[in-house]
């Protein structure tokens, strides 16, 4: 059985996690790999429509998503989670439980995220209509040692996707794709980061 792993995309609401995760999933499936995407927004809408944004609610939702990822990972699949998951403590907990865990920080400023937001939650939070909203009146713990940091503010989705795929190849989590074309300087940068963090 193939070894599974979890690709965990975290960042502020509306930072671009869902779109990036969808592109990565599509690329992995095209390579013949078993990948499943778990999107926080879809889970909230379908299973927990009344769930708010208080810390206890976030911790419960993050652990739930992590549990699903763990099940997929231990059964040889690639789990791709796109979720705010604002608390470093819980992300560390999931990394410890899952083992084969790659954290992706989709970095984007609050101002840009608010401008991109299609849910209206940033505006509602600014007016006090939504309480405990991450990035407005609740904290987001920036990842301490993520394997991947994406500049979602300034780079396009394709660039982010390539960075993720090449990092997974360098980590030997996925085989190198046929015809993969990467900038040597960027590849050296990725390799150096992973070595400095002790991941390779």
C-alpha positions as CSV (number, residue, x, y, z in Angstrom):
1,X,0.0,0.0,0.0
2,X,1.2,3.5,-0.9
3,X,2.2,5.7,2.0
4,X,-0.3,8.5,2.6
5,X,0.3,11.9,4.1
6,X,-1.6,15.0,5.0
7,X,-1.1,18.4,3.3
8,X,-2.5,21.0,5.7
9,X,-3.1,24.5,4.3
10,X,-3.7,27.1,7.0
11,X,-4.1,30.8,6.8
12,X,-6.5,33.7,7.4
13,X,-10.1,33.4,6.0
14,X,-10.2,34.3,2.3
15,X,-6.4,33.9,1.9
16,X,-6.8,31.6,-1.1
17,X,-6.5,28.2,0.6
18,X,-9.4,26.5,-1.1
19,X,-8.4,27.4,-4.6
20,X,-4.8,26.4,-4.1
21,X,-5.9,23.1,-2.5
22,X,-8.2,22.4,-5.4
23,X,-5.5,22.9,-8.0
24,X,-3.1,20.7,-6.1
25,X,-5.7,17.9,-5.8
26,X,-6.3,18.1,-9.5
27,X,-2.6,17.8,-10.3
28,X,-2.1,14.9,-7.9
29,X,-5.1,13.0,-9.4
30,X,-3.8,13.6,-12.9
31,X,-0.6,11.9,-11.8
32,X,-2.6,8.9,-10.8
33,X,-2.3,9.5,-7.0
34,X,-5.1,8.9,-4.5
35,X,-5.9,12.4,-3.2
36,X,-8.9,13.7,-1.2
37,X,-9.6,17.3,-0.4
38,X,-11.3,18.3,2.8
39,X,-12.5,21.9,2.8
40,X,-13.4,23.6,6.0
41,X,-16.1,25.8,4.4
42,X,-17.8,22.8,2.9
43,X,-17.7,20.9,6.2
44,X,-19.2,23.8,8.1
45,X,-22.0,24.3,5.6
46,X,-22.9,20.6,5.2
47,X,-22.4,19.3,8.8
48,X,-22.0,22.1,11.2
49,X,-24.1,25.1,9.9
50,X,-24.6,26.6,13.3
51,X,-21.0,26.5,14.3
52,X,-19.5,29.8,15.4
53,X,-15.9,31.0,15.7
54,X,-15.2,30.8,19.4
55,X,-11.9,29.1,20.4
56,X,-13.6,25.9,21.6
57,X,-15.6,25.6,18.4
58,X,-12.4,26.2,16.3
59,X,-10.5,23.6,18.3
60,X,-13.3,21.0,17.9
61,X,-13.6,21.7,14.1
62,X,-9.8,21.5,13.6
63,X,-9.5,18.3,15.5
64,X,-12.4,16.8,13.5
65,X,-10.7,17.8,10.2
66,X,-7.5,16.3,11.5
67,X,-9.2,13.1,12.4
68,X,-10.5,12.7,8.9
69,X,-7.1,13.4,7.5
70,X,-5.5,10.9,9.8
71,X,-7.9,8.2,8.7
72,X,-7.1,8.9,5.0
73,X,-3.4,9.1,5.7
74,X,-3.1,5.8,7.5
75,X,-5.0,4.2,4.7
76,X,-2.5,5.3,2.1
77,X,-4.3,8.4,0.7
78,X,-3.2,12.0,0.4
79,X,-5.4,14.2,2.5
80,X,-5.5,17.8,1.5
81,X,-7.0,20.1,4.2
82,X,-7.8,23.7,3.6
83,X,-8.7,25.3,6.9
84,X,-8.1,28.5,8.9
85,X,-7.1,26.3,11.9
86,X,-6.0,29.4,13.8
87,X,-4.2,27.8,16.8
88,X,-0.6,26.5,16.6
89,X,-1.1,24.2,19.6
90,X,-3.8,22.2,17.8
91,X,-1.8,22.1,14.5
92,X,1.1,20.7,16.4
93,X,-1.1,18.2,18.1
94,X,-2.3,17.0,14.7
95,X,1.2,16.8,13.3
96,X,2.2,14.6,16.2
97,X,-0.9,12.3,15.7
98,X,-0.7,12.0,11.9
99,X,3.1,11.9,11.5
100,X,3.4,12.3,7.8
101,X,2.2,15.9,7.9
102,X,3.1,18.9,5.7
103,X,2.1,22.3,6.9
104,X,1.5,25.0,4.3
105,X,1.1,28.6,5.4
106,X,-1.0,30.5,2.9
107,X,0.3,34.0,3.9
108,X,-1.9,37.0,3.0
109,X,-2.6,40.3,4.8
110,X,-5.9,40.9,6.6
111,X,-6.6,43.8,4.3
112,X,-6.2,41.7,1.2
113,X,-8.2,38.9,2.6
114,X,-11.0,41.2,3.6
115,X,-11.1,42.7,0.1
116,X,-11.3,39.2,-1.4
117,X,-13.9,37.9,1.0
118,X,-17.1,36.8,-0.6
119,X,-18.9,35.6,2.5
120,X,-19.3,39.1,4.1
121,X,-17.9,37.8,7.4
122,X,-15.1,40.4,7.6
123,X,-17.6,43.2,7.2
124,X,-20.0,41.6,9.7
125,X,-17.1,41.1,12.2
126,X,-16.1,44.7,11.7
127,X,-19.6,45.8,12.7
128,X,-19.7,43.4,15.6
129,X,-22.3,41.2,14.0
130,X,-20.0,38.2,14.1
131,X,-18.0,37.5,17.2
132,X,-14.6,35.9,17.5
133,X,-13.8,36.1,13.8
134,X,-10.2,35.2,13.0
135,X,-8.2,38.2,11.8
136,X,-10.7,40.8,13.2
137,X,-11.3,40.2,16.8
138,X,-9.7,36.8,17.3
139,X,-6.0,35.8,16.8
140,X,-4.4,33.7,14.2
141,X,-1.2,32.0,15.2
142,X,1.3,32.2,12.3
143,X,2.9,28.8,11.7
144,X,6.2,28.5,13.5
145,X,8.0,26.0,11.2
146,X,5.8,25.2,8.2
147,X,7.4,23.2,5.4
148,X,5.9,25.6,2.9
149,X,5.2,29.4,3.0
150,X,3.2,30.8,0.1
151,X,3.0,34.5,-0.7
152,X,-0.7,34.4,-1.6
153,X,-0.8,38.1,-1.6
154,X,1.5,38.5,-4.6
155,X,1.8,35.2,-6.4
156,X,-0.8,33.5,-8.6
157,X,-2.4,30.1,-7.8
158,X,-0.3,28.3,-10.4
159,X,3.0,29.5,-8.8
160,X,1.7,28.4,-5.3
161,X,0.7,25.0,-6.8
162,X,4.1,24.5,-8.3
163,X,5.8,25.3,-5.0
164,X,3.7,22.8,-3.2
165,X,4.3,20.0,-5.7
166,X,8.0,20.5,-5.9
167,X,8.3,20.6,-2.2
168,X,6.4,17.3,-1.9
169,X,8.8,15.8,-4.6
170,X,11.9,17.0,-2.7
171,X,10.4,15.5,0.5
172,X,10.0,12.2,-1.5
173,X,6.3,12.2,-0.6
174,X,5.3,12.1,-4.3
175,X,7.2,10.9,-7.4
176,X,8.5,13.6,-9.7
177,X,6.0,14.4,-12.4
178,X,6.8,13.7,-16.0
179,X,8.0,16.8,-17.8
180,X,8.1,18.8,-14.5
181,X,9.8,22.1,-15.2
182,X,11.1,24.1,-12.2
183,X,13.3,27.1,-11.8
184,X,16.7,25.9,-10.4
185,X,17.1,28.9,-8.1
186,X,13.6,28.3,-6.6
187,X,14.4,24.6,-6.2
188,X,17.6,25.4,-4.3
189,X,15.6,27.8,-2.1
190,X,13.1,25.1,-1.2
191,X,15.7,22.5,-0.5
192,X,17.7,24.9,1.7
193,X,14.6,25.8,3.7
194,X,13.7,22.1,4.3
195,X,17.3,21.3,5.4
196,X,17.4,24.3,7.7
197,X,14.2,23.2,9.3
198,X,15.4,19.6,9.6
199,X,12.7,18.1,7.3
200,X,15.3,16.6,5.0
